[in-house]
Structures are given as structure tokens and as C-alpha cells.
């Protein structure tokens, strides 16, 4: 069997992307086969397209880390799913295609209130935020977080989950307009990083002591300021390197202030860990998602054959929330 998918022959800029016919993925025991309705775009896709972020062993080489669609086949040993069910799934790859095969534990049921495009914008960002803020950093009611890229998919998910958990949150964004929209979404503080001092603003939000956790996708450029924004005993969770991978660090500051510096990725984690993460998210925030207390923010929807345009928009940070590809 064959399907349409976005492919590229060699790493390069957005122009290398094209739609072609490829073999449909094989269904293994424990998998669901999903007819993809929509797939969301992530910055990791841009890195992979450039040859900078290869898929983990055994994963599809096709771009796409999350999707939504209808279950059309259920693998052996899978319980609780049937053809016709609406699913949204966390993927190790393969989302920019008409079909995916994914471990059933990495799939979530689509709430009735969500359409396909909204559902595709949920798994990667909401599960990334849940993993890092809540499971790794242990974020709790009454605590304070600083999250960079408040207008990104990660940022818009973090704002909502932190507020739903009874915390306070400061975010950074690249324009006054994006800061305004972050505050409308629920951010207590939104700082234009081009003109404002996010360290001072974050510390003020936390009563002057510093925030409990920083979720950072920037890396080297922000390292010193991130540490300055943290309280004694706080955690810096690093999930990206948009601002560089190398920086000098005074280790004494980590020792004397008991700071935790943690690097974290989701894509290469074993299927068992992803299943546990997905189930834990459903228990904690599933009702909030179903009821609309938290929701994906979709900036725009483009057809699959305009994947290159979607990548250009993301590269230029011209979006607020998620960019979604309509597949079928």
C-alpha cells in the first residue's frame, strides 16, 4: 500500500520539501494505524529537515511529531481502541503523511469539542510541558514559572497548564503584540525580550525570591540570566538550543543556591515512558482539555503541499501558537 507524504532527498532549506508517494507504515503488535487528518509543525521538524536532528533508531524518517485522525486498524494486544475512534498521537516521526502507525500508549482520545486541526496541535507541546514542568520539576500550586517563547506552541500550552494548576507564570516573547496575547491567554507577566528585563520581572512576580522553575528553549544565550531568575533550590529545564549550545558557567552558583540544571527531550524516550506520560497527563488535565479550560492555540492551517511555507513562517516566528498542516 502507498500513501502521500512530505519528503526530501537531501537536507536543506524549505525548498527541498515535496509531496511524493511512499510506502505506508507497517503495523506492529501494540500499534494503532491512524488515517491522518492533520499534523502540527514543530521547530524540531525544521532541524531535522536541515540534517541537524535525525530521528531516533527505528522511527519514521518522515517529518512530524504529532497528528490527529481516525483509527483505521488496531494491532495485536491493543485494548480500548477500535476502528473509527478519533485519536491524537505523539509521534517519533511520520506525521506529514496520510497514515501513521504509532504505539497505542502514545495516543489520546480527541475530545468532542476539538476539531482535527486543534487536536493535532495538542500532543507534542502539552505533553512536553507536562513532562518538564510537572513531572520533572514537580511544579505545584502556588509556585512560579518562567517560560521562554510565550507565543510558541510550548509557551501557549505552558501558560494554560500553569494557571490550571494554580501557579503563576512569566513568559518572554518577541513583540509587544505577542506579549499582549500571552497576557490575554493567562500569563501573569509577559516581557518583550527585545526591550525588557525578564529577570527582574520574573523575580518580582515571585515576590523577589525568584521563580521555582525556568523552562528554556534558548540555551547558552540565556543561561546566566535564567540562573539569576531562579530562587534557591529552583530548577532550570533545558529543552532547546535556539540561542547556542556553549556557555561558561560558574558552578559555585549551582552549589551555593542548590540549583538543578536538567536537560530534557521527549522524542527519543521509550514507548513505555511515553505511555506513562500520556496516561498521567490524561489523569491530571484530561478533564480540563475536554471541558475547554485548556485548549490548543492554532495560528493557521495550511494544506500538506504547503509544508515549505509552514516552515518559513515558523523560522521567521511569524506565528502565535501552532501551525497545522491539513492532510486529509
C-alpha positions as CSV (number, residue, x, y, z in Angstrom):
1,X,0.0,0.0,0.0
2,X,1.1,3.5,-0.7
3,X,0.3,7.0,0.7
4,X,1.2,10.6,0.1
5,X,3.8,12.2,2.4
6,X,6.1,15.2,2.5
7,X,9.7,14.0,1.8
8,X,13.1,15.5,0.9
9,X,16.0,13.9,-0.9
10,X,18.8,15.8,0.8
11,X,18.9,18.1,3.9
12,X,18.5,21.7,3.0
13,X,16.2,24.8,3.2
14,X,12.5,24.8,2.9
15,X,12.6,24.3,-0.9
16,X,13.7,20.7,-0.5
17,X,10.3,19.6,0.7
18,X,7.9,18.0,-1.7
19,X,4.9,15.6,-1.7
20,X,5.5,12.1,-3.0
21,X,4.1,8.6,-2.8
22,X,5.8,6.4,-0.3
23,X,5.1,3.0,1.3
24,X,2.5,3.0,4.1
25,X,4.0,2.2,7.5
26,X,3.9,-1.3,8.8
27,X,1.5,-2.0,11.7
28,X,3.2,-3.9,14.6
29,X,1.8,-5.5,17.7
30,X,0.7,-2.8,20.1
31,X,0.2,-0.2,17.4
32,X,-2.7,1.8,16.0
33,X,-2.9,2.8,12.4
34,X,-4.3,6.3,12.0
35,X,-5.6,7.9,8.9
36,X,-4.1,11.3,9.4
37,X,-6.4,14.3,9.2
38,X,-3.9,16.9,10.4
39,X,-0.4,17.2,11.6
40,X,1.2,20.1,13.6
41,X,4.6,21.7,12.8
42,X,7.4,21.9,15.4
43,X,10.8,23.5,15.4
44,X,12.3,20.0,15.6
45,X,10.9,19.4,12.1
46,X,13.0,22.4,10.8
47,X,16.1,21.0,12.4
48,X,15.5,17.5,11.0
49,X,15.0,18.9,7.5
50,X,18.4,20.6,7.8
51,X,20.1,17.4,8.9
52,X,20.6,18.6,12.4
53,X,18.1,16.4,14.3
54,X,18.0,12.8,13.0
55,X,15.1,10.6,14.0
56,X,15.8,8.1,16.8
57,X,16.5,4.5,15.7
58,X,13.5,2.7,14.3
59,X,11.5,5.9,13.8
60,X,10.0,7.1,10.6
61,X,12.3,9.4,8.6
62,X,9.2,11.4,7.6
63,X,8.8,14.7,9.4
64,X,6.0,15.3,12.0
65,X,5.9,14.7,15.8
66,X,2.1,14.9,16.4
67,X,-1.1,14.2,14.5
68,X,-4.8,13.7,14.7
69,X,-7.0,11.4,12.7
70,X,-9.3,8.3,12.6
71,X,-8.1,4.9,13.8
72,X,-8.4,2.5,10.8
73,X,-6.6,-0.6,12.1
74,X,-5.7,-1.9,15.6
75,X,-2.6,-4.1,16.2
76,X,-2.5,-7.2,18.2
77,X,-2.6,-6.8,22.0
78,X,-4.3,-3.4,21.9
79,X,-7.3,-2.9,24.1
80,X,-9.7,0.0,24.4
81,X,-9.3,1.2,20.8
82,X,-11.4,0.3,17.7
83,X,-11.6,1.4,14.1
84,X,-13.4,4.7,13.8
85,X,-12.1,6.1,17.1
86,X,-10.8,9.7,17.0
87,X,-7.2,9.9,18.1
88,X,-4.4,12.4,18.5
89,X,-0.9,11.0,18.9
90,X,2.6,11.8,20.0
91,X,5.0,10.5,17.3
92,X,8.7,9.9,16.9
93,X,8.2,10.8,13.3
94,X,5.9,10.3,10.3
95,X,3.2,12.9,10.9
96,X,3.4,14.7,7.5
97,X,1.7,11.8,5.8
98,X,-1.7,10.2,5.1
99,X,-1.1,7.4,7.6
100,X,0.9,6.7,10.7
101,X,1.5,3.6,12.8
102,X,2.0,4.6,16.5
103,X,2.1,2.7,19.8
104,X,-1.3,2.8,21.3
105,X,0.1,4.2,24.5
106,X,1.2,7.3,22.7
107,X,-2.4,8.1,21.6
108,X,-5.0,10.2,23.3
109,X,-8.7,10.3,22.6
110,X,-9.8,13.5,20.9
111,X,-12.4,15.4,23.0
112,X,-15.7,16.1,21.3
113,X,-15.2,19.8,21.3
114,X,-11.9,19.7,19.3
115,X,-11.7,19.6,15.5
116,X,-9.0,17.7,13.7
117,X,-6.7,20.8,13.4
118,X,-7.0,21.7,17.0
119,X,-6.4,18.1,18.1
120,X,-3.2,17.8,16.0
121,X,-1.8,20.8,18.0
122,X,-2.1,19.1,21.4
123,X,0.2,16.1,21.9
124,X,3.8,17.3,21.4
125,X,3.5,20.6,23.2
126,X,1.1,19.8,26.0
127,X,3.0,16.6,26.8
128,X,6.3,18.3,26.7
129,X,5.2,21.0,29.1
130,X,3.6,18.4,31.4
131,X,6.7,16.2,31.4
132,X,9.1,19.0,32.2
133,X,7.2,21.4,34.4
134,X,5.1,18.9,36.3
135,X,6.8,15.5,36.3
136,X,10.5,16.6,36.3
137,X,10.3,19.9,38.1
138,X,7.4,19.0,40.3
139,X,5.6,22.2,39.7
140,X,2.8,22.7,42.3
141,X,0.0,25.1,43.2
142,X,1.3,28.5,44.4
143,X,4.6,28.2,42.6
144,X,6.1,30.4,39.9
145,X,7.5,29.6,36.5
146,X,9.4,31.5,33.8
147,X,8.9,30.1,30.2
148,X,10.6,31.5,27.2
149,X,8.8,31.7,23.9
150,X,5.4,32.5,25.3
151,X,3.9,32.8,21.8
152,X,5.1,29.4,20.7
153,X,3.2,26.2,21.0
154,X,5.1,25.3,24.1
155,X,4.5,28.7,25.6
156,X,0.8,28.9,24.9
157,X,0.4,25.4,26.5
158,X,2.6,26.3,29.5
159,X,0.6,29.4,30.3
160,X,-2.6,27.4,30.4
161,X,-1.3,24.4,32.3
162,X,0.4,26.5,34.9
163,X,-2.7,28.6,35.5
164,X,-4.9,25.5,35.6
165,X,-2.6,24.1,38.3
166,X,-2.9,27.3,40.4
167,X,0.5,28.7,39.7
168,X,1.8,32.0,38.3
169,X,3.8,32.4,35.1
170,X,6.1,34.9,33.4
171,X,6.8,34.5,29.7
172,X,9.0,36.2,27.2
173,X,8.0,37.0,23.6
174,X,9.5,38.9,20.7
175,X,6.9,41.7,20.3
176,X,4.5,43.8,22.3
177,X,1.6,42.3,20.4
178,X,2.7,38.7,21.3
179,X,3.1,39.8,24.9
180,X,-0.4,41.2,24.9
181,X,-1.8,38.0,23.5
182,X,0.1,36.0,26.2
183,X,-1.5,38.1,28.9
184,X,-4.9,37.6,27.4
185,X,-4.3,33.8,27.4
186,X,-3.5,34.0,31.2
187,X,0.2,34.9,31.6
188,X,0.7,37.0,34.8
189,X,3.8,38.7,33.2
190,X,4.8,38.9,29.6
191,X,8.2,40.5,28.7
192,X,9.3,41.7,25.3
193,X,12.8,40.2,25.3
194,X,14.0,42.8,22.8
195,X,13.4,45.6,25.3
196,X,12.5,44.3,28.7
197,X,14.3,42.7,31.7
198,X,12.8,39.3,32.1
199,X,15.0,38.5,35.2
200,X,13.7,41.5,37.2
201,X,10.1,40.9,36.0
202,X,10.2,37.2,36.9
203,X,11.7,37.8,40.3
204,X,9.1,40.5,41.1
205,X,6.4,38.1,40.1
206,X,7.8,35.6,42.7
207,X,8.0,38.1,45.5
208,X,11.6,39.0,44.8
209,X,12.9,35.5,45.6
210,X,13.0,34.1,42.1
211,X,10.8,31.6,40.3
212,X,10.7,27.9,41.1
213,X,11.4,26.7,37.6
214,X,12.6,28.1,34.2
215,X,11.6,26.2,31.1
216,X,14.1,27.2,28.4
217,X,14.4,26.5,24.7
218,X,17.1,29.1,24.1
219,X,20.2,27.7,25.8
220,X,23.6,29.4,26.0
221,X,22.4,33.0,25.4
222,X,20.1,32.9,28.4
223,X,22.0,30.7,30.8
224,X,23.3,33.3,33.1
225,X,20.0,35.3,33.2
226,X,18.0,32.1,33.7
227,X,20.0,31.2,36.8
228,X,19.6,34.7,38.1
229,X,15.8,34.4,37.8
230,X,15.7,31.3,39.9
231,X,15.1,31.0,43.6
232,X,17.5,29.0,45.8
233,X,16.6,25.3,45.2
234,X,15.0,26.1,41.8
235,X,15.2,24.1,38.6
236,X,16.3,25.1,35.1
237,X,14.9,22.7,32.5
238,X,16.6,23.0,29.1
239,X,14.6,21.7,26.1
240,X,16.2,23.6,23.2
241,X,19.3,25.3,22.0
242,X,18.0,28.1,19.7
243,X,20.4,30.6,21.3
244,X,23.5,28.3,21.2
245,X,24.9,25.2,22.9
246,X,28.1,26.5,24.6
247,X,28.4,28.8,27.6
248,X,30.6,29.4,30.6
249,X,29.0,28.6,33.9
250,X,30.1,29.4,37.5
251,X,29.4,26.1,39.1
252,X,29.7,27.7,42.6
253,X,26.3,29.4,41.9
254,X,24.7,25.9,41.4
255,X,26.3,24.6,44.7
256,X,25.6,27.6,46.9
257,X,22.0,28.1,45.6
258,X,21.2,24.4,45.2
259,X,20.1,24.9,41.6
260,X,19.2,21.9,39.4
261,X,20.2,22.2,35.7
262,X,18.4,19.5,33.8
263,X,18.5,18.7,30.0
264,X,15.3,17.0,28.7
265,X,14.0,15.7,25.4
266,X,10.8,13.8,24.7
267,X,11.2,12.3,21.2
268,X,13.7,9.5,21.9
269,X,12.1,8.3,25.2
270,X,11.0,4.6,25.1
271,X,7.4,3.9,24.2
272,X,6.7,2.7,27.7
273,X,7.7,6.1,29.2
274,X,5.6,7.9,26.6
275,X,2.6,5.7,27.5
276,X,3.1,6.5,31.2
277,X,3.4,10.2,30.4
278,X,0.3,10.2,28.2
279,X,-1.8,8.4,30.9
280,X,-0.6,10.8,33.6
281,X,-1.4,13.8,31.5
282,X,-4.9,12.4,30.9
283,X,-5.5,11.9,34.6
284,X,-4.2,15.4,35.5
285,X,-5.5,17.6,32.7
286,X,-7.8,15.4,30.6
287,X,-11.0,16.9,32.0
288,X,-9.6,20.4,31.6
289,X,-8.9,19.7,28.0
290,X,-12.3,18.1,27.3
291,X,-14.0,21.0,29.1
292,X,-12.1,23.8,27.3
293,X,-10.4,25.1,30.4
294,X,-7.1,24.5,28.5
295,X,-7.1,24.4,24.7
296,X,-4.6,24.4,21.8
297,X,-4.0,27.7,20.1
298,X,-3.8,27.4,16.3
299,X,-2.3,30.2,14.4
300,X,-3.0,28.9,10.9
301,X,-3.9,25.8,8.9
302,X,-2.1,25.1,5.6
303,X,-2.6,22.1,3.2
304,X,0.1,19.4,3.2
305,X,1.6,20.6,-0.1
306,X,2.4,23.9,1.6
307,X,4.7,22.4,4.2
308,X,7.6,24.6,3.0
309,X,5.5,27.7,3.6
310,X,4.7,26.4,7.1
311,X,8.4,26.0,7.8
312,X,9.2,29.5,6.6
313,X,6.6,31.0,8.9
314,X,7.9,29.1,11.9
315,X,11.5,30.1,11.1
316,X,10.5,33.7,11.0
317,X,8.5,33.4,14.2
318,X,5.5,35.0,12.4
319,X,3.0,32.8,14.3
320,X,1.3,32.7,17.7
321,X,0.6,29.2,18.9
322,X,0.7,26.3,16.5
323,X,1.0,25.9,12.7
324,X,-1.0,22.9,11.4
325,X,-0.9,21.0,8.1
326,X,-4.2,19.7,6.8
327,X,-3.5,16.2,5.5
328,X,-6.9,14.7,4.6
